[in-house]
Amino acid sequence: MAGMPDRRGDAVAAALGIITVRFGEPMPSAWCHYCGREGADTRDHVVARARGGSNAWWNLVPAHKACNAAKRDGSGYCSCAFCTRARDLNSVLRKAV
């Protein structure tokens, strides 16, 4: 789809130091997007699949299982540029379908 970010050389992810993770790829050794500590062991959907979120790399961030679970209650909401863009892109995709 036109206007979708390219994973290679993504300026938003690079500026924030975010390691992009694709669905189905092995998890890299990464920092948790939410707490900033090493050892992220899951991928978290910025916009949950249950809410229409995509499996695209721009909607996935590395996270600890506990941080991922904490996000469910709203405490892990992130307003960084990467997550804001993911919410915007998911919104556009839902409207396009």
C-alpha positions in Angstrom: 0.0 0.0 0.0 1.4 3.4 -0.9 2.5 5.5 2.0 3.5 2.6 4.2 6.9 2.9 5.9 9.8 0.8 4.6 11.3 -1.3 7.4 14.8 -0.9 6.0 16.1 2.5 7.0 12.9 3.6 8.9 13.8 7.0 10.3 11.2 6.9 13.1 12.4 3.6 14.4 16.0 4.6 14.1 15.6 7.9 15.9 13.9 6.2 18.8 16.3 3.2 18.8 13.5 0.7 18.2 14.5 -2.7 16.9 11.7 -3.6 14.4 10.4 -7.1 14.6 8.5 -9.0 12.0 5.7 -11.4 12.9 7.1 -14.9 12.6 10.8 -13.9 12.7 13.0 -15.1 15.6 13.0 -12.5 18.4 16.2 -10.5 18.4 18.0 -9.8 21.7 16.2 -6.5 22.4 15.3 -3.9 24.9 11.7 -3.8 26.1 9.9 -1.0 24.4 7.9 -0.2 27.5 10.3 -0.5 30.5 13.6 0.0 28.6 15.3 -3.1 30.2 17.1 -5.8 28.3 15.7 -9.2 27.6 12.4 -8.6 25.7 10.9 -12.0 25.1 7.7 -11.2 23.2 6.4 -9.1 20.4 3.6 -6.7 21.3 1.0 -5.3 18.9 0.9 -1.6 19.4 -2.8 -1.8 18.3 -4.1 -5.2 19.5 -5.2 -7.7 16.9 -8.6 -7.8 18.7 -8.9 -4.1 17.9 -8.0 -4.5 14.2 -4.3 -4.2 14.6 -2.0 -5.4 11.8 0.8 -8.1 12.1 3.0 -5.6 10.1 6.4 -4.8 11.5 5.4 -1.2 12.1 2.7 -2.4 14.6 5.1 -4.7 16.6 7.5 -3.8 19.3 9.7 -6.0 21.5 8.4 -6.3 25.1 8.8 -8.4 28.2 5.8 -10.7 28.9 5.0 -8.8 32.1 5.1 -5.4 30.4 3.0 -6.7 27.5 0.4 -8.0 30.1 0.5 -4.7 32.0 -0.4 -2.8 28.8 -3.8 -4.6 28.8 -5.0 -2.4 31.7 -3.9 0.8 29.9 -0.7 1.4 32.0 1.6 0.5 29.1 0.1 3.0 26.6 2.9 4.6 24.7 2.8 7.9 23.0 6.2 7.8 21.2 6.3 8.6 17.5 6.6 4.9 16.5 3.5 3.9 18.4 1.5 7.0 17.4 2.3 6.2 13.7 1.3 2.6 14.2 -2.1 3.7 15.6 -2.5 6.1 12.7 -1.6 3.5 10.1 -3.9 0.9 11.6 -6.7 3.5 11.6 -6.1 4.2 7.9 -6.0 0.5 7.0 -9.3 -0.2 8.8 -11.0 2.6 6.9 -9.6 1.4 3.6 -11.1 -2.1 3.9 
